[in-house]
């Protein structure tokens, strides 16, 4: 399931300056996360971007979590 979700995300320097997007679209993972952070529901996001599916939103969340898991934290 995890890999299936992550396969919904692509990075391409020709699309949105190489930011991760839902494959075949232009909404970035960043914009999806931002909308969720501001309280928009999955349903509202899908209504605004009718070509997205709820699985795309889950993919964006998983992609962000995986990206953060690779980040190294340094204490100062």
C-alpha positions as CSV (number, residue, x, y, z in Angstrom):
1,X,0.0,0.0,0.0
2,X,2.8,2.4,0.9
3,X,4.6,2.1,-2.4
4,X,1.4,2.3,-4.3
5,X,0.7,5.7,-2.6
6,X,4.2,6.9,-3.2
7,X,4.0,6.0,-6.9
8,X,1.3,8.8,-7.1
9,X,4.0,11.4,-6.6
10,X,6.5,12.6,-9.2
11,X,9.2,15.2,-9.5
12,X,10.1,16.6,-12.8
13,X,12.2,19.7,-13.4
14,X,9.8,20.7,-16.2
15,X,6.8,20.7,-13.8
16,X,6.4,23.2,-11.0
17,X,10.2,23.8,-10.9
18,X,10.8,20.1,-9.9
19,X,8.7,20.3,-6.7
20,X,6.9,17.0,-5.9
21,X,3.4,16.9,-7.5
22,X,0.6,14.4,-7.9
23,X,1.6,12.5,-11.0
24,X,0.1,14.0,-14.2
25,X,-1.1,17.2,-12.4
26,X,0.3,20.5,-11.2
27,X,-0.8,20.7,-7.6
28,X,2.3,20.3,-5.4
29,X,2.5,18.2,-2.3
30,X,3.3,21.5,-0.5
31,X,0.0,23.1,-1.5
32,X,-2.0,20.1,-0.5
33,X,-0.3,20.0,2.9
34,X,-0.8,23.7,3.3
35,X,-4.5,23.4,2.6
36,X,-4.8,20.6,5.1
37,X,-2.9,22.6,7.7
38,X,-5.3,25.5,7.2
39,X,-8.2,23.2,8.0
40,X,-9.5,22.3,4.5
41,X,-10.9,18.8,4.4
42,X,-10.1,16.1,1.8
43,X,-13.5,16.7,0.3
44,X,-12.9,20.4,-0.1
45,X,-9.6,19.9,-1.7
46,X,-11.1,17.3,-4.2
47,X,-13.9,19.7,-4.9
48,X,-11.3,22.5,-5.7
49,X,-9.2,20.1,-7.8
50,X,-11.7,17.5,-9.2
51,X,-9.0,15.6,-11.0
52,X,-7.5,14.6,-7.6
53,X,-8.6,11.6,-5.6
54,X,-8.5,11.1,-1.8
55,X,-5.6,8.7,-2.4
56,X,-3.6,11.6,-3.8
57,X,-4.0,13.5,-0.6
58,X,-2.9,10.5,1.4
59,X,0.1,10.1,-0.9
60,X,1.0,13.7,-0.3
61,X,0.9,13.1,3.5
62,X,3.0,10.0,3.2
63,X,5.5,11.6,0.9
64,X,6.0,14.4,3.5
65,X,6.3,12.0,6.3
66,X,8.9,9.9,4.4
67,X,10.8,13.1,3.4
68,X,11.0,14.2,7.1
69,X,12.1,10.8,8.2
70,X,15.2,11.2,6.1
71,X,16.0,14.6,7.7
72,X,18.9,14.7,10.1
73,X,18.4,16.9,13.2
74,X,21.3,18.7,14.8
75,X,21.2,20.0,18.3
76,X,22.9,23.3,18.9
